[in-house]
Each structure stands twice: as C-alpha cells, then as structure tokens.
Amino acid sequence: MKKRLLAFIASSLLCSTVYAADLAPLQSDTEPDRTDWTQLDTKYGALPKVDKSLKIGGVSKTLTNEYWRLLGQGYQDAAKKYGITVEYQAAANEDDQLGQLSIAETLISQGFNGLLVSPQTDINLQPALESANSKNIPVVNVNDAVMPNARYYVGNVQKDNGVRVAKWFIQHHPQGGKVAVIEGQPGVYAAGQRTRGFKETLDANGKFTIVASVPANWSREQAFNAASTILQQHPDLIGFYANNDTMALGVVEAVRAQNKASQVAIFGTDGISDAYASIKRGELTGTVDSFPVLTGEVAMDVMIRLINGQKLSRVISTPQALITKENVDAFSTKDNNRLRELLAQQ
C-alpha cells in the first residue's frame, strides 16, 4: 500500500511540474485572486439557472468528525434547494489517503458533473484532480488541506484562526505567559497555517513563551496525552491552542484531570456543537468557528456557477468568528438567515 501511495505522490509531482506552466501553486490564505462569499452575487450576478439533472460528488476527509458531517449537510441543503443530486462520501478515517483517493476516482468514473473535495493531505487527491481536469470536470477544493494545483478553493483564511486566538491571549493576559500548541496533522496546509498565525502573532507581542508545539493528528486521545505531558512539564502554563475542536476537547479533559481549569485557557477551531456546549458549561474557553454548513452551501453555489461557465476568482473566502462565552448564544442560532446577517457584519 505504501508503494502505491508513493507512486501516486510521484505522479502528482510530475503533474505539478506540467501544470505549473499556467497555474501557480495555490496558497489559499494569500492568493490575490479572491472574492469574499458575500460578494458573489454582486461580482458575478445571480446564480445561473440550475440544471436539475446535475450530479455533484462530495469527497470528505472523514465522517467521524462533526465538522465534516456539517459540511456535507451544507452540500445536501443546497442540493435540495436547487433540486439536484449530491453524493457525499468519506474515507474510513483521516489517515486513509488511498481510500479517499479511490472514492474520488470512482465518482469521476461514474460521470459526476463536478467534485467538491476536502483532501486529507495537500497531495493525496492530486491524481484524481488531474483525471477530472482531463475530462473537463470542475473540481473545487473545500477547506483544510490545499492542493497546490487546485483551480478553485472555497474556505476561510486558515492563518487567521490562530491570529484570532493569539489576539485573545494578548488582550486577556497583557502580562504574557507560557502557552502551548496542539497541532493537527503534519503536512496539512490548514494545520500549519493555524499554528503559524498563533505563533507569529504572539512572537510579535514579545510577552509570551510557546513552551511546546506538538502534533496530535486531529485525535482527542492524542491531544489528551500531549496536553497531560505539557502540563506536568510546565505547571504554570496559562493556555493552549489546538488546531481543531476535537483535540481541544481532549485538552479540556487533561486540564480538568490536573485541576487547572481556573488557570488554563483552551481554544480550538471549527465550531462543532460539542465545542459550543463546552463553552456554555465554562470548560472550553473558545473556538474559531468556520461555519461548515454555510461553507458547504457556498461551495455548492460556486460549483453551479463553474458548471454554467462562469469565470470566478480562484479563492472564494468563507467566514469565521471567534466564539467565547460572550457571543456563544448569539452564534448558536438555528436561523440561517440570521446567521448570515451576523457573519456579514464581521
């Protein structure tokens, strides 16, 4: 299996060399050709008439994480609204790179009109991307890992996740202190950017010391173990930033086990329901919500525009917001229109 994956990676790199002639490697956070989600209608006009026969494939990282289930809900909600078909599939877990690639390749072979993909790593779906391009099937990279050769990307500014959390620490701990980072999966663009935003912002402030920055591979258990070790080594720690909410909730358990809940602030990223509930209980300090349902709806709108021949910006930016006890109730609304109003004001 490893040999097959290495062959796919080698194929991807070869394709990248050819493809780079007309498309620079995508850096979604800094790509200048971008449009905010709120400006799609203003810049490109109303959504074109939708062909009811369209079949759109969604390829996710996993369904064990609520974030990816909610993204799929966004796809499904939009598909129901427009009367089209969407099939949303995911690999068995976030390490099953070949399984995810197989799903994408199968959807292509079955004649789906477009693919919305959230790769497990920046390169594991490159062969499927090249196959889709050869068949003129539009592919949109949706959040998280970023394929360098993706023509279109829908998602938030990943670095800003870490920046927002760092600014909270600067505001609420002006004296500074020791903090730690629980990273996601090595080699994933989103994880690296979230960590970078947090570290660079605190480094510029000059009053904080990042005593540890360790990967936990999006795992709650691994995050618990890492946080437990860090707390033992640094009993005066004042905070953690975890690259996603699942890991942040593992950190909450570690902090509680060592009776440091009143001392240690804990932040995650994603905005899953368990994170919101933990904030309301006074456990998790906050999360940076990237609103996966809305992101899925925006991605489907982008796909429909592409299928109808519209020339869009390479990056469509979706919203995010720092959620703490001060605003958790407002952002808990189930009213989609009200949520869009709140986010448009961000």
Short mmCIF file of the C-alpha atoms (twelve columns), coordinates in Angstrom:
data_MODEL
# 
_entry.id   MODEL 
# 
loop_
_atom_site.group_PDB 
_atom_site.id 
_atom_site.type_symbol 
_atom_site.label_atom_id 
_atom_site.label_alt_id 
_atom_site.label_comp_id 
_atom_site.label_asym_id 
_atom_site.label_seq_id 
_atom_site.Cartn_x 
_atom_site.Cartn_y 
_atom_site.Cartn_z 
_atom_site.pdbx_PDB_model_num 
ATOM 1   C CA . MET A 1   0.000   0.000  0.000   1 
ATOM 2   C CA . LYS A 2   2.835   2.384  0.840   1 
ATOM 3   C CA . LYS A 3   4.435   1.702  -2.545  1 
ATOM 4   C CA . ARG A 4   1.176   2.558  -4.293  1 
ATOM 5   C CA . LEU A 5   0.850   5.786  -2.335  1 
ATOM 6   C CA . LEU A 6   4.439   6.747  -3.157  1 
ATOM 7   C CA . ALA A 7   3.703   6.096  -6.826  1 
ATOM 8   C CA . PHE A 8   0.686   8.396  -6.624  1 
ATOM 9   C CA . ILE A 9   2.792   11.089 -4.966  1 
ATOM 10  C CA . ALA A 10  5.455   10.796 -7.655  1 
ATOM 11  C CA . SER A 11  2.732   11.060 -10.289 1 
ATOM 12  C CA . SER A 12  1.356   14.130 -8.550  1 
ATOM 13  C CA . LEU A 13  4.717   15.857 -8.528  1 
ATOM 14  C CA . LEU A 14  5.187   15.142 -12.225 1 
ATOM 15  C CA . CYS A 15  1.752   16.536 -12.982 1 
ATOM 16  C CA . SER A 16  2.533   19.565 -10.849 1 
ATOM 17  C CA . THR A 17  5.558   20.369 -12.991 1 
ATOM 18  C CA . VAL A 18  3.482   20.313 -16.165 1 
ATOM 19  C CA . TYR A 19  0.523   22.131 -14.657 1 
ATOM 20  C CA . ALA A 20  2.626   24.904 -13.119 1 
ATOM 21  C CA . ALA A 21  3.173   26.416 -16.548 1 
ATOM 22  C CA . ASP A 22  -0.223  28.134 -16.435 1 
ATOM 23  C CA . LEU A 23  -1.168  27.956 -12.751 1 
ATOM 24  C CA . ALA A 24  0.961   28.994 -9.790  1 
ATOM 25  C CA . PRO A 25  0.901   26.688 -6.745  1 
ATOM 26  C CA . LEU A 26  -2.085  27.657 -4.635  1 
ATOM 27  C CA . GLN A 27  -1.550  29.335 -1.276  1 
ATOM 28  C CA . SER A 28  -5.173  29.854 -0.304  1 
ATOM 29  C CA . ASP A 29  -4.500  32.287 2.550   1 
ATOM 30  C CA . THR A 30  -2.523  34.717 0.399   1 
ATOM 31  C CA . GLU A 31  -3.891  34.120 -3.116  1 
ATOM 32  C CA . PRO A 32  -4.626  37.616 -4.516  1 
ATOM 33  C CA . ASP A 33  -7.329  36.394 -6.908  1 
ATOM 34  C CA . ARG A 34  -10.077 36.102 -4.310  1 
ATOM 35  C CA . THR A 35  -13.693 37.095 -3.676  1 
ATOM 36  C CA . ASP A 36  -15.499 37.188 -0.351  1 
ATOM 37  C CA . TRP A 37  -18.537 34.907 -0.080  1 
ATOM 38  C CA . THR A 38  -20.794 37.925 0.488   1 
ATOM 39  C CA . GLN A 39  -19.788 39.424 -2.874  1 
ATOM 40  C CA . LEU A 40  -20.574 36.526 -5.215  1 
ATOM 41  C CA . ASP A 41  -23.902 37.919 -6.441  1 
ATOM 42  C CA . THR A 42  -22.554 41.474 -6.633  1 
ATOM 43  C CA . LYS A 43  -19.495 40.490 -8.640  1 
ATOM 44  C CA . TYR A 44  -20.872 37.669 -10.803 1 
ATOM 45  C CA . GLY A 45  -24.603 38.225 -10.824 1 
ATOM 46  C CA . ALA A 46  -27.418 35.998 -9.621  1 
ATOM 47  C CA . LEU A 47  -26.913 32.242 -9.601  1 
ATOM 48  C CA . PRO A 48  -27.475 30.860 -13.124 1 
ATOM 49  C CA . LYS A 49  -30.420 28.584 -13.859 1 
ATOM 50  C CA . VAL A 50  -29.752 25.173 -12.372 1 
ATOM 51  C CA . ASP A 51  -29.933 22.025 -14.494 1 
ATOM 52  C CA . LYS A 52  -31.930 19.588 -12.341 1 
ATOM 53  C CA . SER A 53  -30.062 16.621 -13.836 1 
ATOM 54  C CA . LEU A 54  -26.744 17.645 -12.267 1 
ATOM 55  C CA . LYS A 55  -24.905 15.131 -10.093 1 
ATOM 56  C CA . ILE A 56  -22.283 16.561 -7.753  1 
ATOM 57  C CA . GLY A 57  -19.863 14.416 -5.782  1 
ATOM 58  C CA . GLY A 58  -18.589 15.389 -2.355  1 
ATOM 59  C CA . VAL A 59  -15.359 13.802 -1.094  1 
ATOM 60  C CA . SER A 60  -14.669 14.357 2.597   1 
ATOM 61  C CA . LYS A 61  -11.830 13.535 4.963   1 
ATOM 62  C CA . THR A 62  -13.954 11.506 7.375   1 
ATOM 63  C CA . LEU A 63  -17.432 11.380 8.875   1 
ATOM 64  C CA . THR A 64  -16.175 10.648 12.395  1 
ATOM 65  C CA . ASN A 65  -15.553 14.391 12.895  1 
ATOM 66  C CA . GLU A 66  -18.691 16.506 13.195  1 
ATOM 67  C CA . TYR A 67  -17.164 19.346 11.181  1 
ATOM 68  C CA . TRP A 68  -17.091 17.213 8.029   1 
ATOM 69  C CA . ARG A 69  -20.609 15.911 8.627   1 
ATOM 70  C CA . LEU A 70  -21.829 19.512 8.865   1 
ATOM 71  C CA . LEU A 71  -20.010 20.453 5.662   1 
ATOM 72  C CA . GLY A 72  -21.859 17.604 3.953   1 
ATOM 73  C CA . GLN A 73  -25.106 18.909 5.414   1 
ATOM 74  C CA . GLY A 74  -24.384 22.204 3.670   1 
ATOM 75  C CA . TYR A 75  -23.946 20.373 0.373   1 
ATOM 76  C CA . GLN A 76  -27.161 18.457 0.928   1 
ATOM 77  C CA . ASP A 77  -29.143 21.553 1.929   1 
ATOM 78  C CA . ALA A 78  -28.041 23.397 -1.194  1 
ATOM 79  C CA . ALA A 79  -28.703 20.383 -3.421  1 
ATOM 80  C CA . LYS A 80  -32.216 20.047 -2.009  1 
ATOM 81  C CA . LYS A 81  -32.830 23.750 -2.553  1 
ATOM 82  C CA . TYR A 82  -31.812 23.515 -6.216  1 
ATOM 83  C CA . GLY A 83  -33.303 20.097 -6.912  1 
ATOM 84  C CA . ILE A 84  -30.037 18.425 -7.886  1 
ATOM 85  C CA . THR A 85  -28.292 15.237 -6.751  1 
ATOM 86  C CA . VAL A 86  -25.304 15.180 -4.419  1 
ATOM 87  C CA . GLU A 87  -23.455 12.122 -3.159  1 
ATOM 88  C CA . TYR A 88  -21.266 12.747 -0.136  1 
ATOM 89  C CA . GLN A 89  -18.665 10.136 0.783   1 
ATOM 90  C CA . ALA A 90  -15.677 9.975  3.072   1 
ATOM 91  C CA . ALA A 91  -12.747 7.760  3.869   1 
ATOM 92  C CA . ALA A 92  -12.849 5.458  6.887   1 
ATOM 93  C CA . ASN A 93  -10.618 7.806  8.897   1 
ATOM 94  C CA . GLU A 94  -8.360  10.826 8.462   1 
ATOM 95  C CA . ASP A 95  -5.347  8.626  7.705   1 
ATOM 96  C CA . ASP A 96  -6.968  6.672  4.863   1 
ATOM 97  C CA . GLN A 97  -5.448  8.625  1.985   1 
ATOM 98  C CA . LEU A 98  -5.781  5.818  -0.547  1 
ATOM 99  C CA . GLY A 99  -9.391  5.204  0.442   1 
ATOM 100 C CA . GLN A 100 -10.212 8.842  -0.135  1 
ATOM 101 C CA . LEU A 101 -8.448  8.818  -3.496  1 
ATOM 102 C CA . SER A 102 -10.421 5.728  -4.515  1 
ATOM 103 C CA . ILE A 103 -13.700 7.487  -3.682  1 
ATOM 104 C CA . ALA A 104 -12.785 10.482 -5.850  1 
ATOM 105 C CA . GLU A 105 -11.698 8.315  -8.761  1 
ATOM 106 C CA . THR A 106 -14.913 6.275  -8.572  1 
ATOM 107 C CA . LEU A 107 -17.095 9.391  -8.672  1 
ATOM 108 C CA . ILE A 108 -15.194 10.596 -11.734 1 
ATOM 109 C CA . SER A 109 -15.671 7.246  -13.474 1 
ATOM 110 C CA . GLN A 110 -19.402 7.337  -12.665 1 
ATOM 111 C CA . GLY A 111 -19.855 10.556 -14.614 1 
ATOM 112 C CA . PHE A 112 -20.491 13.081 -11.861 1 
ATOM 113 C CA . ASN A 113 -20.630 16.628 -13.205 1 
ATOM 114 C CA . GLY A 114 -18.424 18.180 -10.537 1 
ATOM 115 C CA . LEU A 115 -16.440 17.320 -7.403  1 
ATOM 116 C CA . LEU A 116 -16.260 19.157 -4.081  1 
ATOM 117 C CA . VAL A 117 -13.205 17.733 -2.324  1 
ATOM 118 C CA . SER A 118 -11.597 18.178 1.100   1 
ATOM 119 C CA . PRO A 119 -8.272  16.344 0.776   1 
ATOM 120 C CA . GLN A 120 -6.648  14.569 3.695   1 
ATOM 121 C CA . THR A 121 -3.268  15.989 2.709   1 
ATOM 122 C CA . ASP A 122 -2.152  18.560 0.181   1 
ATOM 123 C CA . ILE A 123 -1.185  15.875 -2.350  1 
ATOM 124 C CA . ASN A 124 -3.185  12.677 -1.888  1 
ATOM 125 C CA . LEU A 125 -6.004  13.678 -4.284  1 
ATOM 126 C CA . GLN A 126 -3.748  15.152 -6.973  1 
ATOM 127 C CA . PRO A 127 -4.131  12.137 -9.313  1 
ATOM 128 C CA . ALA A 128 -7.934  12.477 -9.139  1 
ATOM 129 C CA . LEU A 129 -7.646  16.202 -9.790  1 
ATOM 130 C CA . GLU A 130 -5.613  15.554 -12.932 1 
ATOM 131 C CA . SER A 131 -8.094  12.913 -14.083 1 
ATOM 132 C CA . ALA A 132 -11.020 15.288 -13.577 1 
ATOM 133 C CA . ASN A 133 -9.205  18.097 -15.396 1 
ATOM 134 C CA . SER A 134 -8.612  15.811 -18.380 1 
ATOM 135 C CA . LYS A 135 -12.368 15.185 -18.558 1 
ATOM 136 C CA . ASN A 136 -13.319 18.855 -18.011 1 
ATOM 137 C CA . ILE A 137 -14.997 18.028 -14.704 1 
ATOM 138 C CA . PRO A 138 -14.747 21.054 -12.390 1 
ATOM 139 C CA . VAL A 139 -13.153 20.408 -9.001  1 
ATOM 140 C CA . VAL A 140 -13.413 22.729 -6.011  1 
ATOM 141 C CA . ASN A 141 -11.031 22.257 -3.080  1 
ATOM 142 C CA . VAL A 142 -13.128 22.944 0.025   1 
ATOM 143 C CA . ASN A 143 -11.237 23.910 3.177   1 
ATOM 144 C CA . ASP A 144 -8.414  22.364 5.149   1 
ATOM 145 C CA . ALA A 145 -5.698  20.681 3.063   1 
ATOM 146 C CA . VAL A 146 -4.912  22.643 -0.101  1 
ATOM 147 C CA . MET A 147 -3.965  21.022 -3.394  1 
ATOM 148 C CA . PRO A 148 -1.259  23.203 -4.990  1 
ATOM 149 C CA . ASN A 149 -2.789  22.715 -8.451  1 
ATOM 150 C CA . ALA A 150 -6.391  23.361 -7.487  1 
ATOM 151 C CA . ARG A 151 -8.023  25.860 -9.827  1 
ATOM 152 C CA . TYR A 152 -10.670 26.780 -7.244  1 
ATOM 153 C CA . TYR A 153 -10.774 26.863 -3.469  1 
ATOM 154 C CA . VAL A 154 -13.595 27.644 -1.039  1 
ATOM 155 C CA . GLY A 155 -12.709 28.194 2.606   1 
ATOM 156 C CA . ASN A 156 -11.573 30.569 5.289   1 
ATOM 157 C CA . VAL A 157 -8.197  32.178 5.883   1 
ATOM 158 C CA . GLN A 158 -6.547  29.403 7.869   1 
ATOM 159 C CA . LYS A 159 -3.832  31.566 9.373   1 
ATOM 160 C CA . ASP A 160 -6.489  33.879 10.796  1 
ATOM 161 C CA . ASN A 161 -7.738  31.075 13.055  1 
ATOM 162 C CA . GLY A 162 -4.514  31.224 15.032  1 
ATOM 163 C CA . VAL A 163 -4.279  35.008 14.823  1 
ATOM 164 C CA . ARG A 164 -7.705  35.459 16.428  1 
ATOM 165 C CA . VAL A 165 -6.837  33.179 19.330  1 
ATOM 166 C CA . ALA A 166 -3.474  34.863 19.862  1 
ATOM 167 C CA . LYS A 167 -5.139  38.279 19.998  1 
ATOM 168 C CA . TRP A 168 -7.466  36.972 22.719  1 
ATOM 169 C CA . PHE A 169 -4.454  35.970 24.822  1 
ATOM 170 C CA . ILE A 170 -2.791  39.345 24.255  1 
ATOM 171 C CA . GLN A 171 -5.960  41.150 25.348  1 
ATOM 172 C CA . HIS A 172 -6.773  38.968 28.355  1 
ATOM 173 C CA . HIS A 173 -3.203  38.286 29.542  1 
ATOM 174 C CA . PRO A 174 -1.371  41.563 28.906  1 
ATOM 175 C CA . GLN A 175 1.442   40.391 31.196  1 
ATOM 176 C CA . GLY A 176 2.096   37.427 28.888  1 
ATOM 177 C CA . GLY A 177 2.882   33.886 29.987  1 
ATOM 178 C CA . LYS A 178 3.544   30.343 28.847  1 
ATOM 179 C CA . VAL A 179 1.305   28.754 26.209  1 
ATOM 180 C CA . ALA A 180 1.328   25.598 24.092  1 
ATOM 181 C CA . VAL A 181 0.038   24.469 20.706  1 
ATOM 182 C CA . ILE A 182 -1.575  21.130 19.893  1 
ATOM 183 C CA . GLU A 183 -1.068  20.812 16.154  1 
ATOM 184 C CA . GLY A 184 -3.142  18.864 13.642  1 
ATOM 185 C CA . GLN A 185 -1.728  16.539 11.015  1 
ATOM 186 C CA . PRO A 186 1.784   17.253 9.702   1 
ATOM 187 C CA . GLY A 187 1.807   18.151 6.018   1 
ATOM 188 C CA . VAL A 188 -1.681  19.648 6.030   1 
ATOM 189 C CA . TYR A 189 -1.779  23.294 4.941   1 
ATOM 190 C CA . ALA A 190 -4.543  24.284 7.361   1 
ATOM 191 C CA . ALA A 191 -2.752  22.887 10.403  1 
ATOM 192 C CA . GLY A 192 0.482   24.651 9.520   1 
ATOM 193 C CA . GLN A 193 -1.216  27.974 8.859   1 
ATOM 194 C CA . ARG A 194 -3.291  27.896 12.053  1 
ATOM 195 C CA . THR A 195 -0.179  27.239 14.098  1 
ATOM 196 C CA . ARG A 196 1.811   29.859 12.208  1 
ATOM 197 C CA . GLY A 197 -0.805  32.550 12.766  1 
ATOM 198 C CA . PHE A 198 -0.865  31.873 16.502  1 
ATOM 199 C CA . LYS A 199 2.908   31.779 16.909  1 
ATOM 200 C CA . GLU A 200 3.721   34.784 14.748  1 
ATOM 201 C CA . THR A 201 1.161   36.990 16.478  1 
ATOM 202 C CA . LEU A 202 2.403   36.088 19.962  1 
ATOM 203 C CA . ASP A 203 6.054   36.370 18.905  1 
ATOM 204 C CA . ALA A 204 5.384   39.898 17.642  1 
ATOM 205 C CA . ASN A 205 3.886   40.774 21.026  1 
ATOM 206 C CA . GLY A 206 7.039   39.616 22.779  1 
ATOM 207 C CA . LYS A 207 5.482   38.700 26.131  1 
ATOM 208 C CA . PHE A 208 4.565   35.063 25.554  1 
ATOM 209 C CA . THR A 209 6.641   31.898 25.517  1 
ATOM 210 C CA . ILE A 210 5.440   28.953 23.435  1 
ATOM 211 C CA . VAL A 211 6.818   26.107 25.506  1 
ATOM 212 C CA . ALA A 212 5.576   23.272 23.288  1 
ATOM 213 C CA . SER A 213 4.072   22.727 19.857  1 
ATOM 214 C CA . VAL A 214 3.299   19.075 19.158  1 
ATOM 215 C CA . PRO A 215 1.101   17.249 16.620  1 
ATOM 216 C CA . ALA A 216 -1.866  15.184 17.799  1 
ATOM 217 C CA . ASN A 217 -3.146  14.291 14.312  1 
ATOM 218 C CA . TRP A 218 -6.678  15.613 14.925  1 
ATOM 219 C CA . SER A 219 -7.103  12.971 17.678  1 
ATOM 220 C CA . ARG A 220 -8.815  13.695 21.005  1 
ATOM 221 C CA . GLU A 221 -6.882  10.921 22.745  1 
ATOM 222 C CA . GLN A 222 -3.516  12.041 21.399  1 
ATOM 223 C CA . ALA A 223 -4.319  15.621 22.388  1 
ATOM 224 C CA . PHE A 224 -5.200  14.498 25.925  1 
ATOM 225 C CA . ASN A 225 -1.887  12.678 26.234  1 
ATOM 226 C CA . ALA A 226 0.141   15.552 24.795  1 
ATOM 227 C CA . ALA A 227 -1.567  18.152 26.984  1 
ATOM 228 C CA . SER A 228 -1.123  15.993 30.102  1 
ATOM 229 C CA . THR A 229 2.621   15.795 29.486  1 
ATOM 230 C CA . ILE A 230 2.927   19.514 28.773  1 
ATOM 231 C CA . LEU A 231 1.035   20.432 31.959  1 
ATOM 232 C CA . GLN A 232 3.320   18.214 34.021  1 
ATOM 233 C CA . GLN A 233 6.387   19.831 32.489  1 
ATOM 234 C CA . HIS A 234 5.015   23.386 32.741  1 
ATOM 235 C CA . PRO A 235 2.698   23.688 35.767  1 
ATOM 236 C CA . ASP A 236 2.486   27.468 35.304  1 
ATOM 237 C CA . LEU A 237 1.078   27.220 31.765  1 
ATOM 238 C CA . ILE A 238 -1.745  29.708 31.064  1 
ATOM 239 C CA . GLY A 239 -3.167  28.415 27.797  1 
ATOM 240 C CA . PHE A 240 -3.471  26.002 24.884  1 
ATOM 241 C CA . TYR A 241 -4.390  26.495 21.255  1 
ATOM 242 C CA . ALA A 242 -5.495  23.303 19.492  1 
ATOM 243 C CA . ASN A 243 -5.787  23.207 15.700  1 
ATOM 244 C CA . ASN A 244 -9.303  21.750 15.907  1 
ATOM 245 C CA . ASP A 245 -12.118 21.318 18.424  1 
ATOM 246 C CA . THR A 246 -11.808 17.553 18.762  1 
ATOM 247 C CA . MET A 247 -8.267  17.979 20.067  1 
ATOM 248 C CA . ALA A 248 -9.279  20.985 22.182  1 
ATOM 249 C CA . LEU A 249 -11.857 18.837 23.973  1 
ATOM 250 C CA . GLY A 250 -9.116  16.328 24.743  1 
ATOM 251 C CA . VAL A 251 -7.101  19.185 26.226  1 
ATOM 252 C CA . VAL A 252 -10.116 20.166 28.356  1 
ATOM 253 C CA . GLU A 253 -10.094 16.669 29.848  1 
ATOM 254 C CA . ALA A 254 -6.360  16.867 30.572  1 
ATOM 255 C CA . VAL A 255 -6.674  20.277 32.235  1 
ATOM 256 C CA . ARG A 256 -9.620  19.092 34.341  1 
ATOM 257 C CA . ALA A 257 -7.717  15.982 35.414  1 
ATOM 258 C CA . GLN A 258 -4.906  18.164 36.777  1 
ATOM 259 C CA . ASN A 259 -7.271  20.660 38.469  1 
ATOM 260 C CA . LYS A 260 -6.067  23.600 36.392  1 
ATOM 261 C CA . ALA A 261 -9.343  24.714 34.808  1 
ATOM 262 C CA . SER A 262 -9.233  28.126 36.516  1 
ATOM 263 C CA . GLN A 263 -5.648  28.707 35.374  1 
ATOM 264 C CA . VAL A 264 -5.530  27.443 31.782  1 
ATOM 265 C CA . ALA A 265 -7.449  28.894 28.827  1 
ATOM 266 C CA . ILE A 266 -8.192  26.465 25.992  1 
ATOM 267 C CA . PHE A 267 -9.127  27.256 22.391  1 
ATOM 268 C CA . GLY A 268 -9.977  25.106 19.397  1 
ATOM 269 C CA . THR A 269 -11.031 25.651 15.807  1 
ATOM 270 C CA . ASP A 270 -14.076 24.525 13.777  1 
ATOM 271 C CA . GLY A 271 -17.126 25.382 15.872  1 
ATOM 272 C CA . ILE A 272 -18.605 21.908 16.328  1 
ATOM 273 C CA . SER A 273 -21.626 21.524 18.611  1 
ATOM 274 C CA . ASP A 274 -19.621 19.823 21.385  1 
ATOM 275 C CA . ALA A 275 -17.322 22.850 21.457  1 
ATOM 276 C CA . TYR A 276 -20.277 25.224 21.769  1 
ATOM 277 C CA . ALA A 277 -21.705 23.102 24.589  1 
ATOM 278 C CA . SER A 278 -18.338 23.034 26.365  1 
ATOM 279 C CA . ILE A 279 -18.061 26.826 26.136  1 
ATOM 280 C CA . LYS A 280 -21.538 27.201 27.643  1 
ATOM 281 C CA . ARG A 281 -20.508 24.897 30.511  1 
ATOM 282 C CA . GLY A 282 -17.469 27.083 31.193  1 
ATOM 283 C CA . GLU A 283 -14.912 24.425 30.171  1 
ATOM 284 C CA . LEU A 284 -13.585 25.322 26.722  1 
ATOM 285 C CA . THR A 285 -12.646 28.997 26.577  1 
ATOM 286 C CA . GLY A 286 -13.428 29.393 22.909  1 
ATOM 287 C CA . THR A 287 -13.304 28.188 19.330  1 
ATOM 288 C CA . VAL A 288 -12.854 29.802 15.947  1 
ATOM 289 C CA . ASP A 289 -16.000 28.761 14.102  1 
ATOM 290 C CA . SER A 290 -15.641 28.393 10.343  1 
ATOM 291 C CA . PHE A 291 -19.335 27.616 9.842   1 
ATOM 292 C CA . PRO A 292 -19.181 24.365 7.865   1 
ATOM 293 C CA . VAL A 293 -22.858 24.252 6.857   1 
ATOM 294 C CA . LEU A 294 -22.656 27.709 5.316   1 
ATOM 295 C CA . THR A 295 -19.296 26.826 3.740   1 
ATOM 296 C CA . GLY A 296 -20.904 23.789 2.111   1 
ATOM 297 C CA . GLU A 297 -23.731 25.926 0.740   1 
ATOM 298 C CA . VAL A 298 -21.282 28.474 -0.673  1 
ATOM 299 C CA . ALA A 299 -19.172 25.705 -2.237  1 
ATOM 300 C CA . MET A 300 -22.227 24.270 -3.986  1 
ATOM 301 C CA . ASP A 301 -23.132 27.713 -5.336  1 
ATOM 302 C CA . VAL A 302 -19.574 28.057 -6.659  1 
ATOM 303 C CA . MET A 303 -19.799 24.653 -8.326  1 
ATOM 304 C CA . ILE A 304 -23.060 25.553 -10.066 1 
ATOM 305 C CA . ARG A 305 -21.539 28.789 -11.339 1 
ATOM 306 C CA . LEU A 306 -18.495 26.921 -12.682 1 
ATOM 307 C CA . ILE A 307 -20.621 24.299 -14.429 1 
ATOM 308 C CA . ASN A 308 -22.506 27.148 -16.071 1 
ATOM 309 C CA . GLY A 309 -19.261 28.555 -17.445 1 
ATOM 310 C CA . GLN A 310 -18.702 31.499 -15.112 1 
ATOM 311 C CA . LYS A 311 -15.085 32.598 -14.623 1 
ATOM 312 C CA . LEU A 312 -14.639 33.040 -10.871 1 
ATOM 313 C CA . SER A 313 -11.831 34.079 -8.569  1 
ATOM 314 C CA . ARG A 314 -9.504  31.258 -7.660  1 
ATOM 315 C CA . VAL A 315 -10.375 31.614 -3.952  1 
ATOM 316 C CA . ILE A 316 -13.816 32.253 -2.503  1 
ATOM 317 C CA . SER A 317 -13.331 33.260 1.131   1 
ATOM 318 C CA . THR A 318 -15.835 31.985 3.684   1 
ATOM 319 C CA . PRO A 319 -16.472 33.421 7.165   1 
ATOM 320 C CA . GLN A 320 -15.076 32.677 10.586  1 
ATOM 321 C CA . ALA A 321 -15.586 34.126 14.061  1 
ATOM 322 C CA . LEU A 322 -14.029 33.748 17.489  1 
ATOM 323 C CA . ILE A 323 -16.678 32.223 19.753  1 
ATOM 324 C CA . THR A 324 -16.429 32.694 23.534  1 
ATOM 325 C CA . LYS A 325 -18.895 32.886 26.415  1 
ATOM 326 C CA . GLU A 326 -19.653 36.486 25.387  1 
ATOM 327 C CA . ASN A 327 -21.174 35.622 21.999  1 
ATOM 328 C CA . VAL A 328 -21.831 31.870 22.083  1 
ATOM 329 C CA . ASP A 329 -25.592 32.314 22.496  1 
ATOM 330 C CA . ALA A 330 -25.902 34.697 19.543  1 
ATOM 331 C CA . PHE A 331 -23.974 32.368 17.233  1 
ATOM 332 C CA . SER A 332 -25.948 29.338 18.402  1 
ATOM 333 C CA . THR A 333 -28.889 30.492 16.302  1 
ATOM 334 C CA . LYS A 334 -30.512 27.895 14.041  1 
ATOM 335 C CA . ASP A 335 -31.882 30.650 11.821  1 
ATOM 336 C CA . ASN A 336 -29.679 30.500 8.715   1 
ATOM 337 C CA . ASN A 337 -30.664 33.987 7.558   1 
ATOM 338 C CA . ARG A 338 -29.883 35.457 10.974  1 
ATOM 339 C CA . LEU A 339 -26.504 33.708 10.993  1 
ATOM 340 C CA . ARG A 340 -25.670 35.116 7.572   1 
ATOM 341 C CA . GLU A 341 -26.580 38.587 8.846   1 
ATOM 342 C CA . LEU A 342 -24.286 38.203 11.861  1 
ATOM 343 C CA . LEU A 343 -21.413 36.996 9.704   1 
ATOM 344 C CA . ALA A 344 -21.843 39.727 7.117   1 
ATOM 345 C CA . GLN A 345 -21.194 42.193 9.949   1 
ATOM 346 C CA . GLN A 346 -17.874 40.573 10.911  1 
# 
